Amino acid sequence: MDPFSFLNISLNPDGSLTRHAQFPTTAPTATSDPSLPALSKDLPLNPTHHTWIRLFLPNSPLPAPNTLPIIFYFHGGGFILFSAASAPFHASCSSLSASLPALVLAVEYRLAPEHRLPAAYHDANDALLWLREQALNPSAADPWLRAHADFSRCFLLGSSSGGNIAYRAALHAAKFDLEPLMLEGLMLNQPYFGGEKRTESEERIAEDKIIPLPVNDLMWELSLPEGASREHIFCNPMAKEEEGVERLPRCLIRGYVGDPLIDRQRQLARMLKKRGVKVVELLEEEGHHAVELFKPEKAADFVEHVRGFVCGLAGVGEHKL
């Protein structure tokens, strides 16, 4: 199969991509509308890099001031596709914000190959520092954050390649004092990792309808630094022992048995537990990669698992709201 045709993209002579498909996007809605589960607005992050944050606020009676946890969200797309404004991700963040309830910050990061890794990681780090500045300067902070955010309860959440980004952001954050921000948890939904040696699940589900093996290979080829192999630490976090892993917060890892990447996710869970990280594994359910974007019942499961982890319900965490 031709992975370029599968993804509906073409590579230009200058190394950029033409993305032929126009994926539906959703505009933010900051004015009250009772039909919306959450309000949303876009805030600039780094104008030089054309990055921004879509902030979601529950559109319902809110708890006491400054009590909502904060969830950073990083969308999927193999590092090369989609946006924080893409309709499925907007809907997911809106549902999360309303259901928990929480303030959700969806980060618009730079895409590869125009901006190869670690560009997206730098954008994630920018987002954390931006939020820290909001907390340190409440008079200049966004009104929604100033009124509702509990900066002591922050979480990183990513789906697929966004899970990879969330993981790297958490590792970076573990090296610094981000007070008054406190990172309470890391949530990896079908995180996207790889390696040179094929796993059993990659070979068994090589012709997957969502991420077949040639497509998987192409996305890594387009996103990793020039000349890097899939044993690069950005792709394979088990390739070498990294400093700071033991300082990661409690971690939720979700995956489905019909996903070619499930073995990678199991490997990651084993590695984190070996390094002393408290890990909640939900890796044995039926489903395929990105299934929550296609089946409403799986989308509901995703929201409930995130809510359970953030709220500390039985079996998915320790801390209570």
Sequence and secondary structure as in RCSB ss.txt:
>XXXX:A:sequence
MDPFSFLNISLNPDGSLTRHAQFPTTAPTATSDPSLPALSKDLPLNPTHHTWIRLFLPNSPLPAPNTLPIIFYFH
GGGFILFSAASAPFHASCSSLSASLPALVLAVEYRLAPEHRLPAAYHDANDALLWLREQALNPSAADPWLRAHAD
FSRCFLLGSSSGGNIAYRAALHAAKFDLEPLMLEGLMLNQPYFGGEKRTESEERIAEDKIIPLPVNDLMWELSLP
EGASREHIFCNPMAKEEEGVERLPRCLIRGYVGDPLIDRQRQLARMLKKRGVKVVELLEEEGHHAVELFKPEKAA
DFVEHVRGFVCGLAGVGEHKL
>XXXX:A:secstr
  HHHHHTEEE TTS EEE S   B     S  TT SEEEEEEEEEGGGTEEEEEEEESS   STT EEEEEEE 
 STTTS  TTBHHHHHHHHHHHHHTT EEEEEE   TTTT TTHHHHHHHHHHHHHHHHHH GGGS HHHHHHEE
EEEEEEEEETHHHHHHHHHHHHHTTS  TT  EEEEEEES     SS  HHHHHTTT SSS HHHHHHHHHHHS 
TT  TTSTTT TTSS  TTGGG  EEEEEEETTSTTHHHHHHHHHHHHHTT  EEEEEEES  TTGGGT HHHHH
HHHHHHHHHHHT TTS S   
